[in-house]
Amino acid sequence: METHPGCLCSDPHWSRSRLRRIPSTQKIAFYCTMTSGLPPLPLIHSVAVRKQTFTDISVYRLGSNASAQELDRVENTDNNRLSFLGRSTLEYAFTNCTSHSFPDQDRKLDDGLALCTHTYDIVKLLNVAWSGTPVTNKEATRLMEAYVGALVLESEKEGIRFAEGLVKHIFQLPDSAPIIPPPPVNRPDAPPPIPPAPTGLLHDLAKQHFIELLWEDIPSGPRHAQEWISDVTLKDTKSDRIWPCVARGTGTSKKLARADAASKALALWNELGFR
């Protein structure tokens, strides 16, 4: 059988008996019915993204200490990255839906997402390393996160709306009361809300993992047309391990250059072995 780079069939850990059929649009459509108060499950239209969503990283049997080279070999063929995007979207949706916090909130979200995966009945389509073993809650949670991440890739608006529906169901949050628009007045429209700065997001994420951000900022050019280059290095405060210059950003100010570098570092965060 001919194989191609990145194809599941080319992985040495796979055999014909382990390969499962990737769910088609027609199959997934069966699971889009409203059940138990959950929002309808939107379709993932891209075949490639659908394949990635339903391929658990466990099929590659990588340990938590997998090297960067090992991770690169499974890039864009498993749902781990989609899971990271989906989790961030779910947490963003939670803050949109309520200002309250819940005891053991992360665990409640994990368990709720796993239950949603079973309720939608899509967990049986998940491709895992051990087909004879029931899917664990961790794998089921990751599948639901990855599904949300896939929807965000295809339509940010639809993905966020679905994520909000999930967190409202899991935490039993009331629907927002309808907003009655005020009478029109002659004034300019309010500016759109400013999204969270990537530099702040990277700082918060690094703090959670006991990582220190080391910045090197270099200006260049004349003062009236100055360009900045910012390199960010990561340092583990527990082990003193260093990831030198994981990202470089440029901009017309130090702030913009750091924001550019932070955006790139956030995109690489999962590759560095953090979760």
C-alpha positions in Angstrom: 0.0 0.0 0.0 1.4 3.4 -0.9 1.9 5.8 2.0 2.4 9.5 2.2 4.1 11.6 4.8 1.7 12.5 7.6 -0.7 9.7 6.6 -1.8 7.5 9.4 -1.1 4.4 7.3 2.6 5.3 7.2 3.0 5.4 11.0 4.9 2.2 12.2 2.5 1.9 15.2 -0.5 1.4 12.9 -1.9 -1.7 11.3 -4.9 -2.2 9.1 -6.9 -3.6 12.0 -6.3 -0.4 14.0 -7.3 2.0 11.3 -10.8 3.3 11.8 -12.9 5.0 9.2 -12.8 8.8 9.6 -16.4 10.0 10.1 -18.0 11.5 7.1 -20.2 14.6 7.0 -23.2 12.3 6.6 -22.2 10.3 9.7 -21.7 13.3 11.9 -24.9 14.8 10.7 -26.7 12.0 12.6 -25.3 13.3 15.9 -26.4 16.9 15.4 -29.8 16.4 17.2 -30.5 18.4 20.3 -30.1 16.1 23.3 -30.4 16.7 27.1 -30.5 20.5 26.8 -27.2 20.5 24.8 -26.8 22.9 21.8 -27.0 21.1 18.4 -23.6 19.8 17.3 -22.4 21.8 14.3 -20.7 20.0 11.4 -17.0 20.1 10.7 -17.0 20.6 7.0 -13.3 20.1 6.2 -12.3 16.4 5.8 -8.8 17.1 6.9 -9.8 19.0 10.0 -12.4 16.3 10.8 -9.7 13.6 10.5 -7.5 15.6 12.9 -10.3 16.1 15.4 -11.0 12.4 15.7 -7.4 11.2 15.9 -6.2 11.2 19.5 -2.6 11.9 20.1 -2.4 8.6 22.0 -2.2 6.7 18.7 1.4 7.8 18.4 2.1 6.6 21.9 4.2 9.7 22.7 5.1 10.2 26.4 4.8 13.5 28.2 8.6 14.0 27.6 8.4 13.6 23.8 11.1 15.4 21.9 10.4 18.3 19.6 11.3 16.0 16.6 8.7 13.4 17.7 6.1 16.1 18.1 6.9 17.5 14.6 6.3 14.1 13.1 2.6 14.2 14.2 2.0 17.9 13.5 -1.5 18.5 12.2 -2.4 14.8 12.3 -3.7 14.6 15.9 -6.2 16.6 17.9 -3.8 17.9 20.6 -3.4 21.3 19.0 -7.1 21.6 18.3 -7.7 20.7 21.9 -5.5 23.6 23.1 -7.4 26.1 20.8 -10.8 24.6 21.9 -9.9 24.8 25.6 -8.9 28.5 25.3 -12.2 29.2 23.5 -14.2 27.4 26.2 -12.6 29.5 28.9 -13.2 32.6 26.9 -16.8 31.6 26.5 -17.2 31.0 30.2 -16.0 34.6 31.0 -18.6 35.8 28.4 -21.4 33.9 30.1 -20.8 34.7 33.8 -18.6 36.7 36.1 -18.9 34.0 38.9 -16.5 31.2 39.7 -17.3 27.7 40.8 -15.6 25.3 43.2 -13.2 22.9 41.4 -14.2 24.7 38.2 -11.5 23.1 35.9 -12.5 19.6 37.0 -16.2 20.3 36.5 -15.5 21.6 33.0 -13.3 18.5 32.2 -16.0 16.1 33.5 -18.8 18.0 31.7 -17.0 18.0 28.4 -16.3 14.2 28.7 -20.0 13.7 29.4 -21.0 15.9 26.4 -18.8 13.8 24.2 -20.7 10.7 25.3 -24.1 12.4 25.1 -23.4 13.5 21.5 -22.3 9.8 20.9 -19.2 10.9 19.0 -16.8 9.3 21.4 -17.1 6.0 19.6 -15.6 7.7 16.5 -12.4 8.7 18.3 -9.3 7.0 17.0 -7.2 5.9 20.0 -4.1 3.7 20.4 -5.9 0.8 22.1 -9.1 0.1 20.3 -10.1 -2.6 22.8 -10.0 -0.3 25.8 -12.8 2.1 26.6 -12.0 5.8 25.9 -10.9 7.5 29.1 -12.4 10.7 30.4 -9.2 12.5 29.5 -9.5 11.4 25.9 -13.2 12.2 25.8 -12.5 15.7 27.2 -9.8 16.3 24.6 -12.1 15.2 21.8 -14.8 17.8 22.9 -12.1 20.5 23.2 -10.7 19.6 19.8 -14.2 19.6 18.2 -14.7 23.2 19.5 -11.2 24.1 18.2 -12.1 22.7 14.8 -15.3 24.8 14.7 -13.3 27.9 15.6 -10.9 27.3 12.7 -13.8 27.1 10.3 -15.9 29.9 11.8 -14.8 31.8 14.8 -18.3 33.1 15.4 -20.0 29.7 15.2 -17.2 28.1 17.3 -17.6 30.6 20.1 -21.4 30.4 20.0 -21.2 26.6 20.4 -18.6 26.9 23.2 -21.0 29.2 25.1 -23.8 26.7 24.7 -21.6 24.0 26.2 -20.5 26.0 29.2 -24.0 27.2 29.9 -25.2 23.5 29.9 -22.3 22.2 32.0 -22.5 25.0 34.7 -26.3 25.3 34.4 -26.0 29.0 33.5 -29.2 31.0 32.6 -29.5 32.4 29.1 -28.9 36.1 28.9 -31.9 38.2 29.1 -32.9 39.8 25.8 -31.3 43.3 25.4 -33.8 46.0 24.6 -32.0 48.5 22.4 -32.0 52.1 23.5 -33.6 54.8 21.3 -31.3 55.9 18.6 -29.2 59.0 19.3 -26.9 61.0 17.1 -23.5 59.9 18.3 -20.7 57.9 16.8 -20.6 54.1 17.3 -18.7 52.9 20.2 -15.3 51.4 19.3 -15.1 47.6 19.2 -13.7 46.0 22.4 -10.0 45.5 22.5 -9.0 41.9 22.4 -6.6 40.6 25.2 -3.0 41.6 24.5 -0.9 38.6 23.5 1.9 39.8 25.7 -0.3 39.6 28.8 -1.7 36.3 27.7 1.8 34.8 27.3 2.8 36.3 30.7 -0.2 34.6 32.4 0.4 31.3 30.7 4.1 31.3 31.6 3.3 32.2 35.2 1.0 29.1 35.4 3.9 26.9 34.4 6.6 28.6 36.5 8.2 30.0 33.4 10.1 33.4 33.4 10.0 35.5 30.2 13.3 37.0 29.3 13.1 39.8 26.7 15.8 41.3 24.5 14.6 44.5 22.8 16.8 46.1 20.1 15.9 49.4 18.3 17.1 50.1 14.8 16.9 53.0 12.3 16.5 56.7 12.8 14.4 58.0 15.7 11.6 59.3 13.4 11.2 55.9 11.7 12.4 53.5 14.3 11.9 49.7 14.1 12.1 47.4 17.1 13.1 43.7 17.3 12.1 41.8 20.4 13.3 38.2 21.2 11.6 36.2 23.9 13.5 33.5 25.8 11.8 31.1 28.3 13.4 30.0 31.6 12.0 27.3 33.9 12.3 28.8 37.4 12.3 25.4 39.0 15.0 23.6 36.8 16.7 26.6 35.2 16.1 25.0 31.8 16.2 27.6 29.1 14.4 27.7 25.7 16.5 30.4 23.9 14.7 32.8 21.5 11.5 30.8 21.0 10.1 33.7 19.0 11.1 37.1 17.4 8.8 40.0 16.9 9.1 43.3 15.0 7.2 46.5 15.2 7.3 50.3 15.2 7.5 50.3 19.0 8.9 48.0 21.7 5.3 47.2 22.8 4.3 46.2 19.3 7.4 44.1 18.8 6.8 42.3 22.1 3.2 41.7 21.1 4.3 40.2 17.8 6.8 37.9 19.5 4.3 36.9 22.1 1.7 35.9 19.4 4.3 33.7 17.8 5.3 32.2 21.2 1.7 31.4 22.0 1.3 29.6 18.7 4.3 27.4 19.6 3.4 26.8 23.2 2.1 23.3 22.7 5.1 22.3 20.7 7.4 23.2 23.7 5.7 20.4 25.8 3.5 22.6 27.9 -0.2 21.8 28.5 
